[in-house]
Amino acid sequence: MLLLVFAAAAAVTWIAGIVLSKTTDALDTRFGLGEALGGLILLAVTGSLPEIAITASAALSGHLDLAVGNLIGGVAVQTLVLVVLDFASGRKRPLSFLVGSLVPVIEALMVLVVLATALSGAALSPSTNIGGVSPTSLAVVAFWVVGVWIVNRVRLKSGWVVEAPESTPGRRHVRQPHPSGAHPYAGSTTAKVMLLFGAGAVATLVAGVMLQDAGSLIAGRIGMQGAIFGATFLAAASALPEISSGIAAVRLGDLQLAVGDILGGNSFQICLFVLADALAGTPVIVAAHKSDVWLGGMGLLMTGIAAAAIIARPKRTHLWLGIDSIALVFVYALAIGALPRITG
C-alpha cells in the first residue's frame, strides 16, 4: 500500500508538473515576470514546488537526513536527466554538441559554487548558526541571486559572440515566440490560466507531502538509510516534471532552455537549505551522512562533465548518446554502487 501511495504521488507530481510548466510559461509571457530579478526568482520557486514540498515536510517531521539526501542527492539525479534529453534529441549529434551556447555553462558554474558551499556547512558545529540557519545556507542564497542576475544579463546582453556550426540552441527565453508552436494556453483567458496554475501548485504540494511521508516509512521498513532513499527514489520522483518539460523543450528545438532549466533547477534546489533550516530550527546540513557527501561530490563531478561537454562539443553518438551522457551514466552507477560500502 505504501508503494502504491508513493507511485500515485509520483504520478500526480508528473501531471501537475506539466500543468505548472505550461501555465508558468503562459503567465510569464503575459506579465513579463522574468524581465526583472524578482520575476526570475518567482519562476524558479514555482518550478521547484515538488522539492519545496518534500523539503518542508521532511524538516517539519524531523526527518532531517531525508531532507539532506533529497537536496544533495537530487543534483546528481537531475543532472542524469540530461541523458534522457540527449536520447530525445536524436541519434545524429549529441545534445551537448547541439546546444551551441555558453549560458548553460554559467548555470553549471552556479551549481558548482552553491553545492560546494552547502557541503562545506557539514563541517560546522550545529551551534554555528544565525537564528537557527546555517551561515552556509545564507551564503548559498546570496550566491544564487547574484548568479541568476549574471545569467539573465548574459542572456539578454551577451559580451561575446559564439560560433557553433550545426547547433540549434533555439530561443533564449520562453517569452520569445516560437516559429513552429504557439505559447501554452494562447487561447485561454488569464483567469483560467491562473486557476489551473493554482490547482497544479496545490496538487504538487500535497503530492510532495505524500512522497515524503510514504518515502520515510518505506525506507524504514526496507532498512534503507533515509538519506540514501531521499537521494535516489525520492529525488527521482521529484525530478519527473523536469523530464517532461525538458523533453517538450527538446522537441521544440529549444536545447539551450532544456539544458539550462535542468542546471538552473539544480542550483535553486540547494537554496532550499534555508527553508529546511528555518522550519527545523537548526542547520540541517549537519545531519549529512557520508553518503550525502559522497553523492554531493558525484553531483559536482557530473555537473563538471556536462559543462565541459558543452564547451568541447563532441560530435559522435554511441547508442543514441554522446560520450558525455555515457560518462554521466557511468559516474552515477559508480556512485550508487559504492553506497553500501560507504555507509557500512
N, C-alpha and C positions, 0 to 999 in steps of 0.2 A: 504493500500500500504506500509506503514511503517513497519507493522508486516511482510509482505511478504519479504521486503528488509532485515529485521533483521533475518528472518528464512533462507533466501538464503545465507546470510553472515555466519550464523552459520554452514550451510551445507558445504560451501567452507572451513571453518575452520576445520571441521571434516575430510574432504577428504585430504586437504593439510597437516593436521597434521599427517595423516597416512603416506603420502609420505615423509614428513620431518623425521619422526621417523625412517623409514626404510633406507632412504638414509644416515641419520646421523650415524646409526649403521654400514652401509657399509663403509662409509668414515673413521669412527673411526677404523674399522678393518684393512683397507688398509694402513692408515697412522699412526696408533697408537696414535691418538690425546689425548686420555685420560691417557697416561702414564705420562704426565707432568701436573703441576698445571695449566699452561696456556691452555692446551688442555681441561682439565676438565671445566674450566670457559667457553671456547668456546662452548662446548657441552651443558652447562646449558643455554647459551644465545640462541642457536638455538632451544632448546626445549621449550623456553618460548616466542617465537615470537608473538603469539596472545596477550599475556599480554603486551608485549613491544609496539605493535602497538596501542592497546587500551589506554595504559597509555600516550604514546606520543601524540596521537590525542587529548585526553581529556585535557592534560596540555597546549597544544598549542592553543586550542579553549577556554580556560578559564574555563572549567568545572572541577574545582578542586575537588568538592565534589564527582563527578563521579569517578575521578581517585582514590581518597582515598577509596571510597566504594568498588571499584573493587579490589584494592590491599589488603585491610584489610579483607573485607568480603570473598574474594576468598580463604583465608586459610581455613575457615570453609567449604565452598562448596567443595573444592578439597579434604579435609580430608574425606568428606562424600563419595567420590569416592571409598574409601576403603570398604564401604558397598557393592557396586556393584561388586568389585573384590572378596569379601567374598562369595557372592552369586555365582559367576562364578567358584569358586574353588571347589564346590561340597557340598553335604549335610553331608558327613561323619564326617569331622572335620572342625572347623573354620579356617579361613585364619591366624589368629594370632597364632594358635597352629602349623600350618604347616610351618610358616616362618623359625623357628629354627635358627635365627641369631640375634645378638645384634647390628649389623651395622645399621639397621633401627632405633633402639632406639637412637643411637648417632645422627642420622639425625633428629629425633624428638626433641632432646635436642637443636639442632641448630635452629629449628623453634621457640621453646620457647624463646631462647635468642634474636634472631633478631626481633621477633614480639613484645616482651616486650620492647625492646629498641626503636622500632619505635613508639609504643604507648606513651612512655614517652615524645616524642617530641611534643605531642599535648599540653603539659602543658607549653611549652616555648613560648616566645613572638616572633612574626614574625621578629622582629629586631635582634633576636639571630640567626645569620646565618653567614656562611663563603662563601662569594662570591655568595650569594643567595641560598646556600644549607644549610639545617639544619645540625647541628653537629651530631644529632642522625642518620641522613641518612648516613653520612660518617662512623659513628661507626658501623652501620648495615653491610656495605660493608666489613669493616675490620674484623668483627666477622665472616662473611660468608666465606671469603677467608681462614681464619685460620681453620674454621670448615671443609671446603672442604679438606684441606690438612690433617687434622686429620682423616677424614673418609677414604680417599684414603690410608693413611698409615695403618690404622687398617684393611682395606680390603685386602691389599697386604701382610702385615706382622703383623698378629694378635699376641698380647701378652698373649692371653688366649685361652683355648680350651673349646668349648661349647658342651655339650652333650644334644641333644634334640631328644629323641626317636620318631620315626614315622614322623619326619619333612622332608620336601622336599624344602630346600632353593634354590636349583638349582645353576646356575652359579653365580660367584661373580661379573662378569663384562660381558658386551655384547661381548667383544673381544674373550672370551673363546668359542671354538667351541661347538655347542650343539649336543649331540649324535643322536637326532632324527629329526633334522631340520637344513638345510643349512642357512648360513647368507643371508640376503636380497640382491638381485641383484648379486648373486655369479657369474652368467654367463654373466653379463653386463660389458662393458668397464668403466673405471674410468671417462672418459669424459661424457658418458651417465648419470652416477650416479650424477655427478656434475651438469649437465644440469637439471636433474629432481629436485635436491636439490634447485637450483636457482629458478626454476618455482614454487616450493612449498613455498619457502620463500616469493616471490613476491605476490603470491596468498594470503598467510596468512596475510601479511602486509596490503594489500588492503582490505581484509575482516575485519580485525581489525578496520580499519578506518570507514568502513561502519557500523560495530556493534556499535561503539561509537557514530557516528552521528545519526543513526536511534534510538539508545537507549536513547540518551538525549532528542530527540523530543518526543518519546513515553512516557517517564517519565513525561515530562512537560504536555502533553495532558491528561494523565490519572490522573494527580495530585499526582504522587508519587515522593517523595524526590529523587533527583538524587543519593544520597549516598546509599539509600535502593535499588534502581534499579541496581546500579553498584554492590552491594554486593550480589544480588540474580540472576536475569536473566542474566546480563552481565557476572558475574563470572561463572555461569553455562555454558554459551556458550563458553567461553574461556577455560573451563575445558574439552571440548569434546575430544581433542587429547589425553589427559591423560587417559581418559576412554578407548579409542581404544587401545593405546599402552599397558595399564595395563592389559586388557583382553587378549591380544596376549601373554604377558609375563606369565600370569597365565596358559594359555593353554599349553605353552611350559614347565611349571613346574618351571619357574624362579620366585618363590614367593618373594625371598629377593629383586630382582631387581624391581618387581612390586610395592611392598610397599615402597622401597627406592626411587623410581622415584617420587612417589606422595609427600612424605615428603621432598625430596630434592628440588622438584619444588616449594613447599610452601616457603622454606627458601630463594630461589633465588628471588621469586616474591617480597618479601619485599625489596630486594636490589633496585628494580626499583623506589623507592622513590628518589634516587639520580637523575635518569633520569628525573623524573617529576619535581623535584626542579629546575634542570638546565634549562629545557625548559620553565617553568613558571616564572623563575627569582625570586622565593620566596619559602620558605618552604611550601610544600603542606600539610603536616600533620596537620598544624594549622587550616586547613579548616575542620578538622574532626568534625562530629556531635556526639551527644550522641549515635546514632545508630551505628556509626563506633566503638566507644569504647566498646559498648555492644557486637557487633559481634566479635571484636578482642578478648575480654575476652572469648567468647564462642569458638573461634578458639584455644586459649591456652588450654581450658578445653578439647576439643575434641582431640587435639594432645596428651595431657597427658593420656587420656583414651586409645588411640591407642598404645602408648609406654608401658603403664602398662600391657596391654593385651598380648603384645609380650613377656614380661617377665613372666607373670603369666601363659600363655598358657592354657586357658580354653578349655576343651575337647568337651563339648556337643554343639550341634547346636539346634536352635529353629527356625522352619520355614526356614531351609536352612541357617540360620545366627547364628554367635556366639553372646554371650551375650554382647560383646563389640560393635558389629555392631548395635545391638538393642539400646544400650546406646547412640551411636552416632546419630542415627535417632531421639531418644527422645530429646537429648540436642539440636539438630538443630531445631527440630519442636518447642521446647520451645523458642528458641532464636527468630525465625521468628514470632511466635505467640505473643511475648511480644513487638515486634517492634512498633505497633501502640500506645501502652501505653507509651513507652519510648519517642517517637517522638511527642506525644501530638496530 
